[in-house]
Amino acid sequence: MTGLVLIYGATGGIGLALTERCLVRGQSVVATGRDETRLAALGGRAGVTARAADALVSNDIEAVAEEAGTMGALAGLAYCIGSIDLKPLKRATEEDFLKSYSLNVVGAARAVKAAAPALTKAGGAVVLFSSVAAGQGFANHSVIAAAKGGVESLTRSLAAELAPKVRVNCIALSLTDTQMAKPLLANEAMAKGIAQMHPLPRLGQPEDAAALADFLLSDDAGWMTGQVLSLDGGRSSLRTKG
């Protein structure tokens, strides 16, 4: 794959790891984020154009996509923005559900819509991110599971609509050791317990997700679209203990 890659959420763990992979391959990256310090550090590197963008702010996503479309062939788009909203239903508010849906689903749809003309022209690819919780029934996950279920359905719809020029796939992750997950992993015993829930008993790492995203954006995945791939240490499909 040659050309430019647009990465939303490039200052976070997964987005940053994917940015590093793209740069190693010699690709140029348009990196977005809200953390000004991290964004400035990224923007100082060769091959990176850094742009501030907040998925919950009107026109931020579109402005970056439109600019990226003028900078060269847009070969890929990765929407690495997400949230972890865990709380029992009795404490979940309408605002919780709407914010999570807006960030995870509407933000992704806005990003792809704005970039679609450039992606179509270049024959590019899109990667979105879901959660193991979208396909499994976990207590206290109603807010985030509902939103990530929307991301998976969005993936299939966009893949159908944008074929054959643009491929769209999705990665469904289990808990990954990123800054966003730190509140869940601050307690060592809790972190170890969560890791042991997986047939491959460890937490996901940003590099795990970045490696699969990199593949999905590449020409090696050129006959794959509309797929939701589980990257979860086996948690979604395996039961190793009776």
NORLINTA-V602082 format. One record per helix or strand of 2 or more residues. SS is the DSSP state (H for helix, E for strand). FROM is the first residue (numbers start at 1). LEN is the number of residues. Records with the same first field share a line. If there is no record, write none. Layout:
SS->FROM-LEN / FROM-LEN
This chain:
E->4-5 / 28-6 / 48-5 / 74-6 / 125-7 / 167-7 / 228-4
H->13-12 / 36-8 / 60-9 / 89-3 / 94-29 / 132-3 / 142-21 / 179-7 / 188-8 / 206-12 / 219-3
